[in-house]
Amino acid sequence: MLTGKNILIGITGAIAAYKTLELIRLFKKNNAKVKIVVTPNALNFVTKTTLESLSQNSVDIEQFNIKEYKPEHIALTDEADIFIIAPISANTISKITHGVCDNLLTSTFCAFKKPILIAPCMNTNMWENPATQENLRILKERKITIVEPEVGFLACNAEGKGRLANINIIFETAKNILLPEQILKGKKIVITAGGTKENIDAVRYIGNYSSGKMGIALADNAHKLGAEVVLISTVEVKKQYKVINIKTAQEMYDAVKDEFQTADSLIMAAAVSDYRVKNKQDHKIKKDGTPLVIELIENPDILQEMSKIKKENQTVIGFCAESQNLLENAKTKIAKKGCDYICANDISQKDIGFSSDNNELYIIDKNLVISKIEKTSKQNAAMKILEKVYG
Ligand SMILES: Cc1cc2nc3c(=O)[nH]c(=O)nc-3n(C[C@H](O)[C@H](O)[C@H](O)COP(=O)(O)O)c2cc1C
């Protein structure tokens, strides 16, 4: 179920640390890769040998154990899809809330930008302490997922709230973060990505600056949501879904036409050349001191053509990259092309658009209702587009 997922589990010096052994086992049973980072105090409760045996991986404790010139806390953040700290002590809750980075676990937390889940465990008085509660409130506000402890009999012989949540609940919460609701299950979605290249001769082409990042992010997220994805891309990528590599607009047109027949939806995120060279040369053109004149002819308009032939139950989404009058041009484009949605982005802003990892978009529907996706990563923007259109 979790094949290909990398789980980073953090353990702190709390009495329920032994229960995390079961959590590790659950992730391993579900084919996830598990890496463990512990605070030095955690080793008073569980041994490194047990953790290494169960995770089948080395356990990291030391901040200054630098491998291949990459500090250990950074290496850990690169690989993991999620960071789960279970159990997390009152002490570590306090540290991570205030940005303290005094051991490998707290430094890793500070550097971690992907989803984080914490499962506290402590004596009831520690749990109820205003400092602990205030820290948890701040962490919740910062979008850290907190799996709250249960009420029950505690190791300190008291009865109250503080017992680590059931391991299955921690596992299921993490699984829901890693595998979001499959809203696109049973749907086939064709997505185009990248900039087409129109050959001039054997070595030259007319191209554009599209990196393909937005289309690939859409394909990745549609796949996560359960869709059967076909990515038609000028950028070569290896994915768990079907990828068709093409170069020119004509090749993209042929592949889209073919795949769209059996699809529920088409998302045209690629930057397709409007023109191609009429007489492209098989050999390299040599300069001879005279101006070179290249005649260009129009390429098929894939978005318009597919919008024309689409059946009632098919959805077509186009993209428009504009450097001025963004919304006006987007509204004109949706009317002209006849598609269901247009996602418009302003490529004149350097920190969003073509090669950037971020984007800010407007989604415009057929009735010209506009919704804005504030600046965020292309991965997040892709998920928001899919949720808006199919959610
Ligand atoms: C036997 C024993 C059990 C403990 N259990 C907990 C616990 O469940 N939760 C907690 O927050 N602290 C607990 N503590 C206190 C922590 O171990 C202590 O605050 C420590 O500094 C935490 O270090 P760390 O957060 O760096 O791992 C316990 C201490 C002892 C000696």
PDBQT file of the ligand as one rigid body, heavy atoms in Angstrom, charges set to zero:
ROOT
HETATM    1  C1  LIG A 401      11.008   6.846  33.368  1.00  0.00    +0.000 C 
HETATM    2  C2  LIG A 401      10.750   8.141  32.651  1.00  0.00    +0.000 A 
HETATM    3  C3  LIG A 401       9.676   8.288  31.849  1.00  0.00    +0.000 A 
HETATM    4  C4  LIG A 401       9.412   9.487  31.186  1.00  0.00    +0.000 A 
HETATM    5  N1  LIG A 401       8.324   9.597  30.375  1.00  0.00    +0.000 NA
HETATM    6  C5  LIG A 401       8.050  10.749  29.765  1.00  0.00    +0.000 A 
HETATM    7  C6  LIG A 401       6.899  10.852  28.926  1.00  0.00    +0.000 A 
HETATM    8  O1  LIG A 401       6.152   9.917  28.712  1.00  0.00    +0.000 OA
HETATM    9  N2  LIG A 401       6.661  12.057  28.348  1.00  0.00    +0.000 N 
HETATM   10  C7  LIG A 401       7.480  13.135  28.525  1.00  0.00    +0.000 A 
HETATM   11  O2  LIG A 401       7.195  14.190  27.963  1.00  0.00    +0.000 OA
HETATM   12  N3  LIG A 401       8.586  13.035  29.296  1.00  0.00    +0.000 NA
HETATM   13  C8  LIG A 401       8.873  11.891  29.927  1.00  0.00    +0.000 A 
HETATM   14  N4  LIG A 401       9.999  11.772  30.718  1.00  0.00    +0.000 N 
HETATM   15  C9  LIG A 401      10.888  12.926  30.833  1.00  0.00    +0.000 C 
HETATM   16  C10 LIG A 401      11.787  13.062  29.616  1.00  0.00    +0.000 C 
HETATM   17  O3  LIG A 401      12.526  11.888  29.403  1.00  0.00    +0.000 OA
HETATM   18  C11 LIG A 401      12.682  14.268  29.719  1.00  0.00    +0.000 C 
HETATM   19  O4  LIG A 401      11.917  15.453  29.727  1.00  0.00    +0.000 OA
HETATM   20  C12 LIG A 401      13.738  14.334  28.679  1.00  0.00    +0.000 C 
HETATM   21  O5  LIG A 401      14.478  15.518  28.831  1.00  0.00    +0.000 OA
HETATM   22  C13 LIG A 401      13.165  14.306  27.275  1.00  0.00    +0.000 C 
HETATM   23  O6  LIG A 401      14.203  14.385  26.351  1.00  0.00    +0.000 OA
HETATM   24  P1  LIG A 401      13.983  14.499  24.770  1.00  0.00    +0.000 P 
HETATM   25  O7  LIG A 401      12.759  15.323  24.559  1.00  0.00    +0.000 OA
HETATM   26  O8  LIG A 401      15.209  15.158  24.256  1.00  0.00    +0.000 OA
HETATM   27  O9  LIG A 401      13.887  13.114  24.248  1.00  0.00    +0.000 OA
HETATM   28  C14 LIG A 401      10.279  10.579  31.369  1.00  0.00    +0.000 A 
HETATM   29  C15 LIG A 401      11.400  10.427  32.178  1.00  0.00    +0.000 A 
HETATM   30  C16 LIG A 401      11.638   9.241  32.813  1.00  0.00    +0.000 A 
HETATM   31  C17 LIG A 401      12.864   9.121  33.686  1.00  0.00    +0.000 C 
ENDROOT
TORSDOF 0
